Amino acid sequence: MKSLLVYYSFSGNTDHVARLFAGELKKKGEVAIQRLFPKDDIKDFFGQCRAARAHKSADLGEKVDYDASPYDLIVLGSPVWAFAPVPALNTFLSNISGLNGKRVIVLLTSGSGLGVKHCFENIRRILKNKGASTIDDINIPDRLQKDEGHIIDLFNSIFEGKGKSCACCRLL
Ligand SMILES: Cc1cc2nc3c(=O)[nH]c(=O)nc-3n(C[C@H](O)[C@H](O)[C@H](O)COP(=O)(O)O)c2cc1C
């Protein structure tokens, strides 16, 4: 199985979870990993919130590969900012191609979990419009980010189609 794992992380939480996912995906086959580093990354909290609320894009430079067609599974990871996806993910979602009939797992990391559902719905709508056939959601709130066993179990259960996010990761 060939997987593509693409993610953005500002303060390291999504990076931590994405690396755990990468470890599991490597056991199942080949994994291409792209961490997104916007050239115009916003560093202040209120600027980040404003940009996310306004569905702004980010400048991801020339090197990002947007072609999902070689992969069986695409995993997209992002923190939630102000109930919404981050600008880097907005850009990636606008440009990604080759999603027709593909399986996508959306990984969000969050604080309180407020707005996660809204954020997922936003991402899911774009992925559906681009032809993704199966879209699964995983939310890892801050308080669970150190619980590696839980994160790995959750990933494998979603991967194997055995269930949705558990009660402690439920979407608000
Ligand atoms: C600008 C900003 C806005 C945020 N908005 C939300 C939010 O609406 N809901 C939520 O549950 N967490 C929110 N958070 C918390 C982050 O989603 C959470 O800490 C995440 O794990 C950070 O990921 P990172 O370390 O990969 O950047 C926000 C954090 C920031 C910096």
The ligand as a Gaussian input file, in Angstrom:
#p B3LYP/6-31G(d) Opt

LIG

0 1
 C       -4.748000      30.432000      16.458000
 C       -5.266000      29.207000      17.175000
 C       -6.628000      28.933000      17.159000
 C       -7.113000      27.757000      17.770000
 N       -8.443000      27.479000      17.691000
 C       -8.921000      26.326000      18.223000
 C      -10.310000      25.970000      18.101000
 O      -11.126000      26.666000      17.504000
 N      -10.734000      24.810000      18.679000
 C       -9.856000      23.976000      19.361000
 O      -10.291000      22.955000      19.868000
 N       -8.530000      24.290000      19.456000
 C       -8.034000      25.419000      18.912000
 N       -6.689000      25.718000      19.006000
 C       -5.770000      24.743000      19.627000
 C       -4.964000      23.963000      18.580000
 O       -5.815000      23.439000      17.561000
 C       -4.207000      22.787000      19.215000
 O       -3.414000      23.217000      20.286000
 C       -3.368000      22.051000      18.199000
 O       -3.007000      20.782000      18.714000
 C       -2.092000      22.793000      17.813000
 O       -1.422000      22.036000      16.838000
 P        0.099000      22.304000      16.428000
 O        0.924000      22.211000      17.703000
 O        0.418000      21.197000      15.475000
 O        0.195000      23.652000      15.805000
 C       -6.201000      26.882000      18.429000
 C       -4.836000      27.202000      18.475000
 C       -4.370000      28.341000      17.840000
 C       -2.891000      28.655000      17.870000

